[in-house]
Each structure stands twice: as C-alpha cells, then as structure tokens.
C-alpha cells in the first residue's frame, strides 16, 4: 500500500520521489537567498527623527510584534510540522524554511537595535508579548494552536490528522498569511510616503519568503486533501472559518492599538477591511467560500501583491534570484 503524506514514520527515500513539487519549492527557496547584511538601515535613522508621535507609536508597536513573531513560527515548525509531514523532500523544504525564519529573526533583531538604541526600551519591545495586550492576544492565539497538538507524537487517527491540519492551516492562513500581512501593510504604507526605505527593502525579501512558506503549507493541505478527502468535511471547514474570524479580531485589536485615532492613509477601520479581504483570499485558496466580502482599501498593497505574488505563483526566475545589495527595483514605484 502506498504511504500517505501524514502516515507516521521517517521516510528517508528521495528516489523515487513521491512529491517532486515540494522539492522544486525547496530549490526555489534556495535561489531566493538573502542576508541581513544586505539591508541598509542607515537612512531610516534620519527618518525616525522626523516621524510624528503617532507614527513613532506605530513603528514601535510594529517592531515589538516583529521581535517574537518569527520565533513563534519557527518553534511550531520544529515542534510540530517537521515531525508529521512524512516525505524527505517536504522536510528539505521545512529545513530551509527554518533557516529563513532564523534570518528573519536576525533582521528584526538588527531592526530593533537600530530603531531603539535605548536599552530599556529595547528590552520592553522584546518582552512585548507579556505586557502589551494587543500583542499578547496574538501570542495567545498562536500558542493555543501550537498546544493543540503538542502531545501528538504520531498522526494515527482521523482526529489526529484533523488536529494537525488545523494547526498547519492556522500558521499558513492566520499567522504567516494574516498577522504578517497586516504588519507588511504598515511597512508599505510608510514606504508609500517615502519613509523607512531600509525597512521596506528587508520586508520585500521577508514578504517573498513568507509567501513561499504559505504556498508550501497550502500545497501540503492540497496533497492531504487529494490523499484523504474525507478529512475535509463541513466540521473542518467551520472550524477553519471560525479560526480566521478569530484571527481577524485579534489583528484588528492590534490595529486599534497601532493606529490610535488614525493617520493619513492608515486607520483601524481600513485595516479591518484589509484584514477581512486577506482572510477571504485565504479561504478561497483553501477551496472554501469567502465570508467577509471585503475589498482591498490599500492601493499600495494591491501593487505589492501584483509584483510579488504574481511572480511567485508563476515561478518566474526573477522572483527567486539571490538578493543583491542596494535598493530593489520594487521601491521605485513608490
């Protein structure tokens, strides 16, 4: 009997390859290599000095979320995903993803060291998940789904596999696909105003990585759906929809904190619309009906999606070349 992707074990056989698409995604990720040292944050320091108090608050909240966000994703990858996706070519990709999460953590560490030179302020940012309610709520959402399969050592039953799928979908659609997309929107709003170009350059590369992580996870979901279609019943769909609704609420709470009374071109109301729009996109990608009926209120994100995601899903070589120093061409449109 042919082994299934979620069957327990540690398959080591790369030939014959069962899932060549996972291997191609691994190879594409290698071609997308970049390093933190290529990101120039020097000009950002001058920009920070001319931000308004409300803009300063936004930036501080944003980097406080970044301080732990990718570490949470990496922990779930190591503790849960790698153990249960049983194909060596898939584990190759997950190994590469773990490296990329480490690069993101390094980027955000460098970002905080540059943006927050005061030692106490920097320490507060790294502890934000404990003392900033809007960030703590997002962390609790993440940990709830990590803990939901913490005790699973093997996916032996239908319920085990459904629990794993919910964790995988949560991290793909809600955390990498919604929480981080919300954060990227703040970055690209700043960039659209000519501010913090170094942050935007590094975020371009993080954006590409996260898009690839999300696509890989959805590919795993597609594969499991093809192999075990009975797992995808109305109950699972309802749980996924509820999960995305909860994620939108958590991220909207963060938006209310970040935006305060509103900034020119960025406010909590529009961010809620954007988050709802993104959540609908994730549901459609999962083969489900959208529930929010929202539209994208941010033209700068629509252009970003076209430039990055279209290239990504078409697998154009230009989207995966090794990063070069300087400003990437995407910035010229803003």
C-alpha positions in Angstrom: 0.0 0.0 0.0 1.4 3.4 -0.9 2.3 5.6 2.1 0.4 8.8 2.6 2.0 12.1 3.5 0.7 12.1 7.1 1.5 8.5 7.8 3.7 8.2 10.9 7.4 7.5 10.4 10.6 8.9 9.0 10.7 8.2 5.2 14.3 8.7 4.0 13.9 7.7 0.3 14.3 10.6 -2.1 14.2 8.3 -5.2 11.8 7.5 -6.5 10.5 10.9 -5.3 6.8 10.9 -4.3 6.3 14.7 -4.1 8.6 16.4 -6.7 6.7 19.7 -6.3 7.9 20.0 -2.7 11.5 19.5 -3.9 11.0 22.3 -6.5 9.8 24.6 -3.8 12.9 23.8 -1.8 15.1 24.6 -4.8 13.2 27.9 -5.5 13.7 28.9 -1.8 17.5 28.4 -2.2 17.5 30.7 -5.2 15.8 33.3 -3.0 18.7 33.5 -0.6 19.4 36.9 1.1 21.3 38.1 4.1 20.6 40.8 6.7 23.9 42.5 5.9 22.5 43.5 2.5 19.8 45.6 4.2 20.9 49.3 4.7 19.1 50.8 7.6 21.3 53.9 7.9 18.8 56.3 6.2 16.0 55.0 8.4 17.6 56.6 11.5 17.1 60.1 9.9 13.5 59.2 9.0 12.7 58.2 12.6 13.8 61.6 13.8 11.1 63.3 11.7 8.1 61.0 12.5 5.2 62.4 14.4 4.4 60.9 17.9 1.6 58.8 16.4 3.9 57.5 13.7 6.5 56.7 16.3 4.0 54.7 18.2 3.1 52.7 15.1 6.7 51.9 14.4 7.4 50.9 18.0 4.4 48.6 18.1 5.3 47.1 14.7 8.9 46.2 15.7 7.6 44.9 19.1 5.5 42.4 17.2 8.3 41.5 14.9 10.6 40.8 17.9 8.9 37.5 18.6 6.6 36.7 15.6 9.0 34.6 13.5 10.4 32.8 16.6 6.8 31.6 17.3 6.5 30.3 13.7 10.0 28.6 13.9 9.0 26.9 17.2 5.9 25.4 15.7 7.8 24.3 12.6 10.3 22.4 14.8 7.9 21.0 17.4 5.0 20.1 15.1 5.3 20.4 11.3 8.7 18.7 10.7 7.6 15.7 12.8 4.4 14.9 10.9 4.9 15.8 7.2 6.5 12.5 6.3 8.3 13.0 3.0 12.1 13.7 2.8 11.5 16.3 0.0 9.0 18.1 2.2 11.4 18.0 5.1 14.1 19.5 2.9 11.8 22.5 2.4 10.9 22.8 6.1 14.6 22.7 6.9 15.1 25.6 4.5 12.1 27.4 6.0 13.7 27.1 9.4 16.8 28.8 8.1 14.7 31.6 6.6 12.9 32.1 9.9 16.3 32.5 11.6 17.3 35.1 9.0 14.0 37.0 9.7 14.7 36.9 13.5 18.2 38.3 12.8 16.7 41.0 10.6 14.2 42.0 13.3 17.0 41.9 16.0 19.1 44.3 13.8 16.0 46.4 13.3 15.3 46.8 17.0 19.0 47.5 17.8 18.9 50.3 15.1 15.5 51.8 15.8 15.5 51.5 19.6 19.0 52.5 20.9 17.8 52.8 24.5 18.5 49.5 26.3 15.3 49.6 28.5 13.1 50.5 25.5 14.6 47.6 23.5 14.1 45.2 26.4 10.5 46.2 26.6 10.0 45.5 22.9 11.3 42.0 23.3 9.0 41.4 26.2 6.0 42.9 24.4 4.2 39.6 24.2 4.0 39.7 28.0 3.0 43.3 28.7 1.3 44.8 25.6 -2.3 43.5 25.5 -2.7 43.7 21.7 0.4 41.7 21.1 -0.3 39.3 23.9 -3.7 38.5 22.4 -1.9 37.5 19.1 0.6 35.4 21.0 -2.2 33.6 22.9 -3.9 32.8 19.6 -0.7 31.3 18.3 0.1 29.3 21.4 -3.4 27.9 21.6 -2.9 26.2 18.2 0.7 25.1 19.0 -0.5 23.5 22.2 -3.5 21.8 20.4 -1.2 19.2 19.0 1.7 19.4 21.5 1.1 15.9 22.8 0.9 14.2 19.3 3.8 12.0 18.5 2.2 10.3 15.6 -0.9 11.0 13.5 -2.6 7.6 13.8 -6.3 8.5 13.8 -8.6 10.7 11.7 -8.9 13.1 14.6 -5.1 13.3 15.0 -4.8 14.3 11.3 -7.6 16.8 11.5 -5.9 18.4 14.5 -2.6 18.6 12.6 -4.3 20.1 9.6 -5.9 22.8 11.8 -2.5 23.7 13.2 -1.0 23.8 9.7 -3.8 25.9 8.3 -3.6 28.3 11.3 0.1 29.0 10.8 -0.3 29.3 7.0 -3.5 31.3 6.7 -3.8 33.2 10.0 -0.2 33.8 11.3 2.0 34.0 8.2 -0.9 34.8 5.9 -2.8 37.3 8.0 -0.8 38.6 11.0 2.3 39.2 8.9 0.4 40.6 6.0 -1.1 43.1 8.4 2.4 44.1 9.6 3.6 44.3 6.0 0.8 46.8 5.2 2.1 49.2 7.8 5.6 48.9 6.3 4.4 49.6 2.8 2.2 52.5 3.9 5.3 54.1 5.4 7.2 53.3 2.2 4.4 54.9 0.1 5.2 58.1 2.0 8.9 57.9 1.3 9.8 56.7 4.8 11.9 53.9 6.2 13.2 52.5 2.9 15.6 50.2 4.6 12.8 48.5 6.5 10.8 48.2 3.2 13.8 46.7 1.4 14.2 44.0 4.1 10.5 43.5 4.2 10.4 42.8 0.4 12.6 39.8 1.0 10.7 38.7 4.1 7.5 39.1 2.1 8.8 36.8 -0.6 9.9 34.2 2.0 6.5 34.3 3.8 4.6 34.0 0.5 6.6 30.8 -0.2 6.1 29.4 3.3 2.4 30.0 2.9 2.3 28.4 -0.5 4.2 25.3 0.7 1.8 24.8 3.6 -1.2 25.1 1.3 0.5 22.6 -1.1 0.7 20.2 1.9 -3.0 20.8 2.5 -3.8 20.2 -1.2 -1.8 16.9 -1.1 -3.6 15.7 2.1 -6.9 16.6 0.6 -6.2 14.6 -2.5 -5.0 11.6 -0.4 -7.6 11.7 2.4 -10.6 13.7 1.1 -12.8 12.5 4.0 -10.8 14.8 6.4 -12.2 17.9 4.7 -15.8 17.8 5.9 -18.2 20.6 6.9 -17.0 20.5 10.5 -13.4 21.2 9.5 -14.5 24.0 7.2 -16.5 25.6 10.0 -13.5 25.3 12.3 -11.2 27.0 9.7 -13.8 29.8 9.2 -14.1 30.4 12.9 -10.3 30.4 13.2 -9.9 33.1 10.6 -12.7 35.2 12.2 -10.8 35.0 15.5 -7.5 35.9 13.8 -9.1 38.9 12.1 -10.4 40.1 15.5 -7.0 39.6 17.2 -5.2 41.5 14.4 -7.9 44.3 14.4 -7.3 44.8 18.1 -3.6 45.3 17.2 -4.6 47.7 14.5 -6.6 49.8 17.0 -3.6 49.9 19.2 -1.2 50.7 16.4 -3.3 53.3 14.6 -4.9 55.1 17.5 -7.1 57.9 16.3 -5.9 57.3 12.7 -3.1 58.5 10.5 -3.3 59.9 6.9 -3.9 56.9 4.7 -3.9 54.4 7.6 -6.6 53.8 10.2 -8.1 50.8 12.1 -11.3 50.9 10.0 -9.4 50.4 6.8 -7.1 47.9 8.3 -10.1 45.8 9.4 -11.4 45.9 5.8 -7.9 44.9 4.5 -7.6 42.0 7.0 -11.1 40.8 6.1 -10.1 40.9 2.4 -6.9 38.9 3.1 -8.9 36.4 5.2 -11.3 35.8 2.3 -8.3 35.2 0.0 -7.0 32.5 2.3 -10.4 30.8 2.5 -10.7 30.8 -1.3 -7.2 29.3 -1.6 -8.4 26.6 0.8 -11.3 25.8 -1.6 -13.8 27.5 0.7 -16.4 30.3 0.4 -15.3 33.8 1.4 -17.2 35.1 4.4 -16.4 38.8 4.6 -17.0 40.1 1.1 -14.3 42.8 1.7 -12.2 44.7 -0.8 -8.6 45.9 -0.5 -8.6 49.6 0.7 -4.9 49.9 0.3 -3.7 50.5 -3.3 0.0 50.2 -2.2 -0.7 46.6 -1.1 -2.5 45.8 -4.3 0.6 46.8 -6.3 2.8 44.9 -3.9 0.7 41.7 -4.3 0.8 42.0 -8.1 4.6 42.5 -8.2 5.5 39.8 -5.6 2.8 37.2 -5.6 2.2 37.1 -9.4 5.9 36.5 -9.9 5.8 33.9 -7.1 3.0 31.7 -8.4 4.2 31.9 -12.0 7.6 30.7 -10.7 9.5 33.3 -12.7 13.2 33.1 -12.2 13.4 36.8 -11.5 11.4 36.3 -8.3 14.0 33.9 -6.9 17.3 35.3 -7.7 19.9 35.8 -5.0 19.4 39.2 -3.4 21.8 41.9 -4.4 23.0 44.9 -2.4 21.2 48.2 -2.7 17.5 49.0 -3.2 15.4 46.5 -5.1 13.6 47.9 -8.1 10.1 47.4 -6.4 10.8 50.5 -4.4 10.9 52.7 -7.5 7.1 52.5 -7.9 6.5 54.1 -4.6 
